[in-house]
Amino acid sequence: HVLSAVAPLDIVLLGVGEDGHTASLFPGHPAVQAKGWAIGIRDAPKPPPQRVTLTLSTLRGARRVIILATGAGKADAVAKAKRGEVPSGMIAGARWLIDREAAGAR
C-alpha cells in the first residue's frame, strides 16, 4: 500500500549484474513476469537467495530510470540489454551511464 501511495516513482537508480540482472530480477527467473508493485523472491540464483524487489512493471512506470554499468565484466550484459535479452534491457526509456569498458571499447 505504501508504494501505491507514492507511485509513480520519480527516480530509480539501478546497477546491473554481469548476467544482465537488475533490481534482483534475474534472466529467466519467474519474478521478471510478476505483477503488482513488489515481489518477494525466495530462490535468487545469487546470494542472498531471499530478497524483496520492485517488479518490472513498477520500474517501467517510474518517471526516470538510470542504470549504471562499469568495467569490462559488464560489457556482455550491456550488449544483451541493448538487444532486450535481459531484464536490465526491458525498461524502455532507461538512461544508461556506462564507462568505455562496459561499452565494449578496448
ZANU-360417 format. One record per residue: residue number from 0; residue in three letters; x, y, z of N, C-alpha, C, CB in turn. Coordinates in nm, 2 decimals, always signed. Glycine has a CB too. Example, Ala and Ser with C-alpha at 12.3 -4.5 7.8 and 13.67 -1.06 7.14 Angstrom:
BEGIN
+-----+------+--------+--------+--------+--------+--------+--------+--------+--------+--------+--------+--------+--------+
| seq | type |    nc1 |    nc2 |    nc3 |   cac1 |   cac2 |   cac3 |    cc1 |    cc2 |    cc3 |   cbc1 |   cbc2 |   cbc3 |
+-----+------+--------+--------+--------+--------+--------+--------+--------+--------+--------+--------+--------+--------+
|   0 |  ALA |  +1.32 |  -0.57 |  +0.78 |  +1.23 |  -0.45 |  +0.78 |  +1.32 |  -0.33 |  +0.78 |  +1.13 |  -0.45 |  +0.90 |
|   1 |  SER |  +1.28 |  -0.22 |  +0.71 |  +1.37 |  -0.11 |  +0.71 |  +1.29 |  +0.00 |  +0.79 |  +1.41 |  -0.06 |  +0.57 |
+-----+------+--------+--------+--------+--------+--------+--------+--------+--------+--------+--------+--------+--------+
This chain:
BEGIN
+-----+------+--------+--------+--------+--------+--------+--------+--------+--------+--------+--------+--------+--------+
| seq | type |    nc1 |    nc2 |    nc3 |   cac1 |   cac2 |   cac3 |    cc1 |    cc2 |    cc3 |   cbc1 |   cbc2 |   cbc3 |
+-----+------+--------+--------+--------+--------+--------+--------+--------+--------+--------+--------+--------+--------+
|   0 |  HIS |  +0.08 |  -0.12 |  +0.00 |  +0.00 |  +0.00 |  +0.00 |  +0.09 |  +0.13 |  +0.00 |  -0.09 |  +0.00 |  +0.12 |
|   1 |  VAL |  +0.20 |  +0.12 |  +0.06 |  +0.29 |  +0.24 |  +0.07 |  +0.33 |  +0.28 |  -0.07 |  +0.41 |  +0.21 |  +0.16 |
|   2 |  LEU |  +0.38 |  +0.18 |  -0.15 |  +0.42 |  +0.21 |  -0.28 |  +0.31 |  +0.27 |  -0.37 |  +0.48 |  +0.09 |  -0.35 |
|   3 |  SER |  +0.19 |  +0.22 |  -0.36 |  +0.09 |  +0.27 |  -0.44 |  +0.05 |  +0.42 |  -0.40 |  -0.04 |  +0.19 |  -0.43 |
|   4 |  ALA |  +0.09 |  +0.46 |  -0.28 |  +0.06 |  +0.60 |  -0.24 |  +0.16 |  +0.69 |  -0.30 |  +0.07 |  +0.60 |  -0.09 |
|   5 |  VAL |  +0.28 |  +0.65 |  -0.34 |  +0.38 |  +0.74 |  -0.39 |  +0.40 |  +0.72 |  -0.54 |  +0.51 |  +0.72 |  -0.32 |
|   6 |  ALA |  +0.34 |  +0.62 |  -0.60 |  +0.36 |  +0.59 |  -0.74 |  +0.30 |  +0.70 |  -0.83 |  +0.30 |  +0.46 |  -0.78 |
|   7 |  PRO |  +0.36 |  +0.72 |  -0.95 |  +0.48 |  +0.65 |  -0.99 |  +0.61 |  +0.71 |  -0.92 |  +0.50 |  +0.67 |  -1.14 |
|   8 |  LEU |  +0.71 |  +0.63 |  -0.92 |  +0.83 |  +0.67 |  -0.86 |  +0.90 |  +0.78 |  -0.94 |  +0.93 |  +0.55 |  -0.84 |
|   9 |  ASP |  +0.96 |  +0.88 |  -0.88 |  +1.02 |  +0.99 |  -0.95 |  +1.15 |  +0.94 |  -1.02 |  +1.05 |  +1.10 |  -0.86 |
|  10 |  ILE |  +1.24 |  +0.88 |  -0.94 |  +1.36 |  +0.84 |  -1.00 |  +1.41 |  +0.70 |  -0.94 |  +1.47 |  +0.94 |  -0.98 |
|  11 |  VAL |  +1.46 |  +0.62 |  -1.02 |  +1.51 |  +0.49 |  -0.97 |  +1.65 |  +0.47 |  -1.03 |  +1.42 |  +0.37 |  -1.02 |
|  12 |  LEU |  +1.75 |  +0.45 |  -0.94 |  +1.89 |  +0.43 |  -0.97 |  +1.92 |  +0.28 |  -0.95 |  +1.98 |  +0.52 |  -0.89 |
|  13 |  LEU |  +1.97 |  +0.22 |  -1.06 |  +1.99 |  +0.07 |  -1.06 |  +2.14 |  +0.04 |  -1.10 |  +1.89 |  +0.00 |  -1.15 |
|  14 |  GLY |  +2.19 |  -0.07 |  -1.06 |  +2.31 |  -0.12 |  -1.12 |  +2.27 |  -0.24 |  -1.20 |  +2.41 |  -0.17 |  -1.00 |
|  15 |  VAL |  +2.37 |  -0.30 |  -1.26 |  +2.34 |  -0.42 |  -1.35 |  +2.45 |  -0.53 |  -1.31 |  +2.34 |  -0.38 |  -1.50 |
|  16 |  GLY |  +2.41 |  -0.65 |  -1.31 |  +2.50 |  -0.76 |  -1.28 |  +2.56 |  -0.81 |  -1.41 |  +2.43 |  -0.88 |  -1.21 |
|  17 |  GLU |  +2.67 |  -0.89 |  -1.40 |  +2.73 |  -0.94 |  -1.52 |  +2.64 |  -1.03 |  -1.60 |  +2.85 |  -1.02 |  -1.48 |
|  18 |  ASP |  +2.53 |  -1.08 |  -1.54 |  +2.44 |  -1.17 |  -1.61 |  +2.32 |  -1.08 |  -1.67 |  +2.38 |  -1.28 |  -1.52 |
|  19 |  GLY |  +2.33 |  -0.95 |  -1.65 |  +2.22 |  -0.87 |  -1.70 |  +2.11 |  -0.84 |  -1.60 |  +2.17 |  -0.92 |  -1.83 |
|  20 |  HIS |  +2.11 |  -0.90 |  -1.48 |  +2.01 |  -0.88 |  -1.39 |  +2.01 |  -0.73 |  -1.33 |  +2.01 |  -0.98 |  -1.27 |
|  21 |  THR |  +1.90 |  -0.68 |  -1.29 |  +1.89 |  -0.56 |  -1.22 |  +1.77 |  -0.57 |  -1.12 |  +1.87 |  -0.44 |  -1.32 |
|  22 |  ALA |  +1.79 |  -0.50 |  -1.01 |  +1.68 |  -0.49 |  -0.91 |  +1.64 |  -0.64 |  -0.87 |  +1.56 |  -0.42 |  -0.96 |
|  23 |  SER |  +1.74 |  -0.73 |  -0.86 |  +1.71 |  -0.87 |  -0.82 |  +1.62 |  -0.94 |  -0.92 |  +1.65 |  -0.87 |  -0.69 |
|  24 |  LEU |  +1.60 |  -0.88 |  -1.04 |  +1.53 |  -0.95 |  -1.15 |  +1.63 |  -1.02 |  -1.24 |  +1.44 |  -0.85 |  -1.23 |
|  25 |  PHE |  +1.64 |  -1.15 |  -1.23 |  +1.74 |  -1.23 |  -1.30 |  +1.69 |  -1.28 |  -1.43 |  +1.79 |  -1.34 |  -1.21 |
|  26 |  PRO |  +1.77 |  -1.29 |  -1.53 |  +1.73 |  -1.35 |  -1.66 |  +1.67 |  -1.49 |  -1.64 |  +1.85 |  -1.36 |  -1.76 |
|  27 |  GLY |  +1.55 |  -1.51 |  -1.70 |  +1.48 |  -1.64 |  -1.69 |  +1.41 |  -1.67 |  -1.56 |  +1.58 |  -1.75 |  -1.72 |
|  28 |  HIS |  +1.42 |  -1.59 |  -1.47 |  +1.35 |  -1.61 |  -1.34 |  +1.21 |  -1.57 |  -1.35 |  +1.42 |  -1.53 |  -1.22 |
|  29 |  PRO |  +1.11 |  -1.64 |  -1.29 |  +0.97 |  -1.61 |  -1.29 |  +0.94 |  -1.47 |  -1.24 |  +0.89 |  -1.71 |  -1.22 |
|  30 |  ALA |  +1.02 |  -1.41 |  -1.15 |  +1.00 |  -1.28 |  -1.09 |  +0.99 |  -1.17 |  -1.20 |  +1.11 |  -1.25 |  -0.99 |
|  31 |  VAL |  +1.06 |  -1.20 |  -1.31 |  +1.06 |  -1.10 |  -1.42 |  +0.91 |  -1.08 |  -1.47 |  +1.15 |  -1.14 |  -1.54 |
|  32 |  GLN |  +0.83 |  -1.18 |  -1.46 |  +0.69 |  -1.17 |  -1.51 |  +0.59 |  -1.13 |  -1.40 |  +0.65 |  -1.30 |  -1.57 |
|  33 |  ALA |  +0.64 |  -1.11 |  -1.28 |  +0.55 |  -1.08 |  -1.17 |  +0.46 |  -0.95 |  -1.19 |  +0.63 |  -1.07 |  -1.04 |
|  34 |  LYS |  +0.35 |  -0.96 |  -1.14 |  +0.26 |  -0.84 |  -1.14 |  +0.26 |  -0.77 |  -1.00 |  +0.11 |  -0.88 |  -1.18 |
|  35 |  GLY |  +0.20 |  -0.66 |  -0.99 |  +0.19 |  -0.58 |  -0.87 |  +0.31 |  -0.49 |  -0.86 |  +0.19 |  -0.68 |  -0.75 |
|  36 |  TRP |  +0.33 |  -0.43 |  -0.74 |  +0.43 |  -0.33 |  -0.71 |  +0.56 |  -0.39 |  -0.68 |  +0.39 |  -0.24 |  -0.60 |
|  37 |  ALA |  +0.56 |  -0.49 |  -0.59 |  +0.68 |  -0.55 |  -0.54 |  +0.66 |  -0.70 |  -0.53 |  +0.72 |  -0.49 |  -0.40 |
|  38 |  ILE |  +0.77 |  -0.78 |  -0.51 |  +0.77 |  -0.92 |  -0.51 |  +0.88 |  -0.97 |  -0.41 |  +0.78 |  -0.99 |  -0.65 |
|  39 |  GLY |  +0.84 |  -1.07 |  -0.34 |  +0.94 |  -1.14 |  -0.25 |  +1.00 |  -1.26 |  -0.34 |  +0.87 |  -1.20 |  -0.12 |
|  40 |  ILE |  +1.13 |  -1.27 |  -0.33 |  +1.20 |  -1.38 |  -0.41 |  +1.26 |  -1.47 |  -0.30 |  +1.30 |  -1.32 |  -0.51 |
|  41 |  ARG |  +1.24 |  -1.60 |  -0.31 |  +1.30 |  -1.69 |  -0.22 |  +1.41 |  -1.77 |  -0.28 |  +1.19 |  -1.79 |  -0.17 |
|  42 |  ASP |  +1.43 |  -1.77 |  -0.41 |  +1.53 |  -1.86 |  -0.48 |  +1.61 |  -1.78 |  -0.58 |  +1.45 |  -1.97 |  -0.55 |
|  43 |  ALA |  +1.66 |  -1.66 |  -0.54 |  +1.75 |  -1.59 |  -0.63 |  +1.87 |  -1.67 |  -0.66 |  +1.79 |  -1.45 |  -0.56 |
|  44 |  PRO |  +1.92 |  -1.67 |  -0.78 |  +2.04 |  -1.75 |  -0.82 |  +2.17 |  -1.70 |  -0.77 |  +2.04 |  -1.76 |  -0.97 |
|  45 |  LYS |  +2.17 |  -1.59 |  -0.71 |  +2.29 |  -1.53 |  -0.64 |  +2.26 |  -1.50 |  -0.50 |  +2.35 |  -1.41 |  -0.72 |
|  46 |  PRO |  +2.36 |  -1.50 |  -0.41 |  +2.33 |  -1.47 |  -0.27 |  +2.29 |  -1.32 |  -0.25 |  +2.45 |  -1.50 |  -0.18 |
|  47 |  PRO |  +2.20 |  -1.29 |  -0.16 |  +2.13 |  -1.38 |  -0.08 |  +2.01 |  -1.44 |  -0.16 |  +2.08 |  -1.31 |  +0.05 |
|  48 |  PRO |  +1.96 |  -1.56 |  -0.13 |  +1.85 |  -1.62 |  -0.20 |  +1.72 |  -1.56 |  -0.17 |  +1.84 |  -1.77 |  -0.17 |
|  49 |  GLN |  +1.70 |  -1.50 |  -0.06 |  +1.57 |  -1.43 |  -0.02 |  +1.59 |  -1.28 |  -0.04 |  +1.53 |  -1.47 |  +0.12 |
|  50 |  ARG |  +1.50 |  -1.22 |  -0.12 |  +1.51 |  -1.08 |  -0.14 |  +1.37 |  -1.02 |  -0.16 |  +1.59 |  -1.05 |  -0.27 |
|  51 |  VAL |  +1.36 |  -0.89 |  -0.16 |  +1.23 |  -0.82 |  -0.19 |  +1.27 |  -0.71 |  -0.29 |  +1.16 |  -0.76 |  -0.06 |
|  52 |  THR |  +1.20 |  -0.70 |  -0.40 |  +1.23 |  -0.60 |  -0.50 |  +1.10 |  -0.55 |  -0.57 |  +1.32 |  -0.67 |  -0.61 |
|  53 |  LEU |  +1.12 |  -0.44 |  -0.64 |  +1.02 |  -0.39 |  -0.72 |  +1.00 |  -0.48 |  -0.85 |  +1.05 |  -0.24 |  -0.76 |
|  54 |  THR |  +0.88 |  -0.48 |  -0.90 |  +0.85 |  -0.56 |  -1.02 |  +0.90 |  -0.48 |  -1.14 |  +0.70 |  -0.59 |  -1.03 |
|  55 |  LEU |  +0.91 |  -0.55 |  -1.25 |  +0.95 |  -0.48 |  -1.38 |  +0.84 |  -0.38 |  -1.42 |  +0.96 |  -0.58 |  -1.49 |
|  56 |  SER |  +0.72 |  -0.40 |  -1.39 |  +0.61 |  -0.30 |  -1.43 |  +0.63 |  -0.18 |  -1.34 |  +0.47 |  -0.37 |  -1.41 |
|  57 |  THR |  +0.66 |  -0.19 |  -1.22 |  +0.69 |  -0.08 |  -1.13 |  +0.80 |  +0.01 |  -1.18 |  +0.71 |  -0.12 |  -0.99 |
|  58 |  LEU |  +0.91 |  -0.06 |  -1.22 |  +1.03 |  +0.01 |  -1.27 |  +1.00 |  +0.08 |  -1.40 |  +1.14 |  -0.09 |  -1.29 |
|  59 |  ARG |  +0.92 |  +0.01 |  -1.49 |  +0.88 |  +0.07 |  -1.62 |  +0.80 |  +0.20 |  -1.60 |  +0.81 |  -0.03 |  -1.70 |
|  60 |  GLY |  +0.72 |  +0.20 |  -1.49 |  +0.63 |  +0.32 |  -1.46 |  +0.70 |  +0.44 |  -1.40 |  +0.52 |  +0.27 |  -1.37 |
|  61 |  ALA |  +0.83 |  +0.42 |  -1.36 |  +0.90 |  +0.53 |  -1.29 |  +0.92 |  +0.64 |  -1.39 |  +1.03 |  +0.48 |  -1.24 |
|  62 |  ARG |  +0.92 |  +0.77 |  -1.34 |  +0.94 |  +0.88 |  -1.43 |  +1.08 |  +0.88 |  -1.49 |  +0.92 |  +1.01 |  -1.35 |
|  63 |  ARG |  +1.18 |  +0.84 |  -1.42 |  +1.32 |  +0.83 |  -1.47 |  +1.39 |  +0.71 |  -1.41 |  +1.39 |  +0.96 |  -1.44 |
|  64 |  VAL |  +1.45 |  +0.63 |  -1.50 |  +1.53 |  +0.52 |  -1.45 |  +1.67 |  +0.54 |  -1.51 |  +1.47 |  +0.38 |  -1.50 |
|  65 |  ILE |  +1.77 |  +0.52 |  -1.42 |  +1.91 |  +0.53 |  -1.46 |  +1.98 |  +0.40 |  -1.42 |  +1.98 |  +0.66 |  -1.39 |
|  66 |  ILE |  +2.05 |  +0.34 |  -1.51 |  +2.12 |  +0.22 |  -1.49 |  +2.27 |  +0.24 |  -1.51 |  +2.07 |  +0.11 |  -1.59 |
|  67 |  LEU |  +2.34 |  +0.20 |  -1.41 |  +2.49 |  +0.22 |  -1.41 |  +2.56 |  +0.09 |  -1.44 |  +2.54 |  +0.28 |  -1.27 |
|  68 |  ALA |  +2.66 |  +0.10 |  -1.52 |  +2.74 |  -0.02 |  -1.56 |  +2.88 |  +0.02 |  -1.58 |  +2.69 |  -0.10 |  -1.68 |
|  69 |  THR |  +2.98 |  -0.04 |  -1.50 |  +3.12 |  -0.01 |  -1.52 |  +3.20 |  -0.13 |  -1.52 |  +3.16 |  +0.08 |  -1.40 |
|  70 |  GLY |  +3.31 |  -0.13 |  -1.60 |  +3.40 |  -0.24 |  -1.61 |  +3.38 |  -0.33 |  -1.72 |  +3.40 |  -0.31 |  -1.48 |
|  71 |  ALA |  +3.48 |  -0.39 |  -1.77 |  +3.48 |  -0.49 |  -1.88 |  +3.39 |  -0.61 |  -1.85 |  +3.62 |  -0.54 |  -1.92 |
|  72 |  GLY |  +3.37 |  -0.64 |  -1.72 |  +3.29 |  -0.75 |  -1.68 |  +3.14 |  -0.73 |  -1.71 |  +3.31 |  -0.78 |  -1.54 |
|  73 |  LYS |  +3.11 |  -0.61 |  -1.74 |  +2.96 |  -0.58 |  -1.77 |  +2.94 |  -0.56 |  -1.92 |  +2.93 |  -0.45 |  -1.69 |
|  74 |  ALA |  +3.04 |  -0.57 |  -2.00 |  +3.02 |  -0.55 |  -2.14 |  +2.92 |  -0.64 |  -2.21 |  +3.16 |  -0.56 |  -2.21 |
|  75 |  ASP |  +2.93 |  -0.77 |  -2.17 |  +2.83 |  -0.87 |  -2.23 |  +2.69 |  -0.83 |  -2.18 |  +2.87 |  -1.01 |  -2.19 |
|  76 |  ALA |  +2.67 |  -0.80 |  -2.06 |  +2.54 |  -0.76 |  -2.00 |  +2.49 |  -0.64 |  -2.07 |  +2.55 |  -0.73 |  -1.85 |
|  77 |  VAL |  +2.57 |  -0.54 |  -2.10 |  +2.53 |  -0.42 |  -2.17 |  +2.48 |  -0.45 |  -2.31 |  +2.64 |  -0.31 |  -2.17 |
|  78 |  ALA |  +2.56 |  -0.54 |  -2.38 |  +2.52 |  -0.58 |  -2.52 |  +2.39 |  -0.65 |  -2.52 |  +2.64 |  -0.66 |  -2.58 |
|  79 |  LYS |  +2.37 |  -0.74 |  -2.42 |  +2.24 |  -0.82 |  -2.42 |  +2.13 |  -0.72 |  -2.38 |  +2.25 |  -0.93 |  -2.31 |
|  80 |  ALA |  +2.15 |  -0.63 |  -2.30 |  +2.05 |  -0.53 |  -2.26 |  +2.01 |  -0.45 |  -2.38 |  +2.10 |  -0.44 |  -2.15 |
|  81 |  LYS |  +2.10 |  -0.41 |  -2.46 |  +2.07 |  -0.33 |  -2.59 |  +1.98 |  -0.41 |  -2.68 |  +2.20 |  -0.30 |  -2.66 |
|  82 |  ARG |  +1.99 |  -0.54 |  -2.67 |  +1.90 |  -0.63 |  -2.76 |  +1.78 |  -0.67 |  -2.68 |  +1.98 |  -0.75 |  -2.80 |
|  83 |  GLY |  +1.76 |  -0.62 |  -2.56 |  +1.64 |  -0.66 |  -2.48 |  +1.63 |  -0.80 |  -2.44 |  +1.52 |  -0.63 |  -2.56 |
|  84 |  GLU |  +1.75 |  -0.86 |  -2.42 |  +1.76 |  -1.01 |  -2.39 |  +1.76 |  -1.03 |  -2.24 |  +1.88 |  -1.07 |  -2.45 |
|  85 |  VAL |  +1.78 |  -0.93 |  -2.16 |  +1.80 |  -0.95 |  -2.02 |  +1.71 |  -0.84 |  -1.95 |  +1.95 |  -0.94 |  -1.97 |
|  86 |  PRO |  +1.67 |  -0.86 |  -1.82 |  +1.58 |  -0.77 |  -1.75 |  +1.63 |  -0.63 |  -1.75 |  +1.57 |  -0.81 |  -1.61 |
|  87 |  SER |  +1.76 |  -0.60 |  -1.74 |  +1.81 |  -0.46 |  -1.74 |  +1.78 |  -0.39 |  -1.88 |  +1.96 |  -0.46 |  -1.71 |
|  88 |  GLY |  +1.76 |  -0.47 |  -1.98 |  +1.73 |  -0.41 |  -2.11 |  +1.58 |  -0.40 |  -2.14 |  +1.79 |  -0.48 |  -2.22 |
|  89 |  MET |  +1.49 |  -0.44 |  -2.04 |  +1.35 |  -0.44 |  -2.06 |  +1.28 |  -0.32 |  -2.00 |  +1.29 |  -0.57 |  -2.00 |
|  90 |  ILE |  +1.35 |  -0.22 |  -1.97 |  +1.29 |  -0.10 |  -1.91 |  +1.31 |  +0.01 |  -2.02 |  +1.36 |  -0.05 |  -1.78 |
|  91 |  ALA |  +1.20 |  +0.03 |  -2.10 |  +1.21 |  +0.13 |  -2.21 |  +1.23 |  +0.27 |  -2.15 |  +1.08 |  +0.13 |  -2.29 |
|  92 |  GLY |  +1.32 |  +0.34 |  -2.22 |  +1.34 |  +0.48 |  -2.17 |  +1.44 |  +0.50 |  -2.06 |  +1.22 |  +0.54 |  -2.13 |
|  93 |  ALA |  +1.50 |  +0.38 |  -2.01 |  +1.60 |  +0.39 |  -1.91 |  +1.73 |  +0.46 |  -1.97 |  +1.64 |  +0.25 |  -1.85 |
|  94 |  ARG |  +1.79 |  +0.54 |  -1.89 |  +1.91 |  +0.61 |  -1.93 |  +2.03 |  +0.52 |  -1.87 |  +1.92 |  +0.76 |  -1.88 |
|  95 |  TRP |  +2.12 |  +0.49 |  -1.95 |  +2.24 |  +0.41 |  -1.91 |  +2.36 |  +0.50 |  -1.89 |  +2.27 |  +0.30 |  -2.01 |
|  96 |  LEU |  +2.43 |  +0.49 |  -1.79 |  +2.56 |  +0.55 |  -1.76 |  +2.66 |  +0.44 |  -1.76 |  +2.56 |  +0.64 |  -1.63 |
|  97 |  ILE |  +2.75 |  +0.44 |  -1.86 |  +2.85 |  +0.33 |  -1.87 |  +2.98 |  +0.39 |  -1.90 |  +2.81 |  +0.23 |  -1.98 |
|  98 |  ASP |  +3.09 |  +0.32 |  -1.86 |  +3.22 |  +0.36 |  -1.90 |  +3.26 |  +0.29 |  -2.03 |  +3.32 |  +0.33 |  -1.78 |
|  99 |  ARG |  +3.38 |  +0.32 |  -2.07 |  +3.43 |  +0.27 |  -2.20 |  +3.44 |  +0.12 |  -2.20 |  +3.57 |  +0.33 |  -2.24 |
| 100 |  GLU |  +3.48 |  +0.06 |  -2.09 |  +3.50 |  -0.08 |  -2.08 |  +3.36 |  -0.15 |  -2.08 |  +3.57 |  -0.12 |  -1.95 |
| 101 |  ALA |  +3.27 |  -0.10 |  -2.01 |  +3.13 |  -0.16 |  -2.02 |  +3.07 |  -0.15 |  -2.16 |  +3.04 |  -0.10 |  -1.91 |
| 102 |  ALA |  +3.11 |  -0.04 |  -2.23 |  +3.06 |  -0.02 |  -2.36 |  +3.13 |  -0.12 |  -2.46 |  +3.08 |  +0.12 |  -2.41 |
| 103 |  GLY |  +3.23 |  -0.19 |  -2.42 |  +3.29 |  -0.29 |  -2.51 |  +3.41 |  -0.22 |  -2.58 |  +3.20 |  -0.34 |  -2.61 |
| 104 |  ALA |  +3.45 |  -0.10 |  -2.54 |  +3.57 |  -0.04 |  -2.60 |  +3.69 |  -0.10 |  -2.55 |  +3.56 |  +0.12 |  -2.58 |
| 105 |  ARG |  +3.79 |  -0.11 |  -2.63 |  +3.92 |  -0.17 |  -2.59 |  +4.03 |  -0.06 |  -2.58 |  +3.97 |  -0.27 |  -2.69 |
+-----+------+--------+--------+--------+--------+--------+--------+--------+--------+--------+--------+--------+--------+
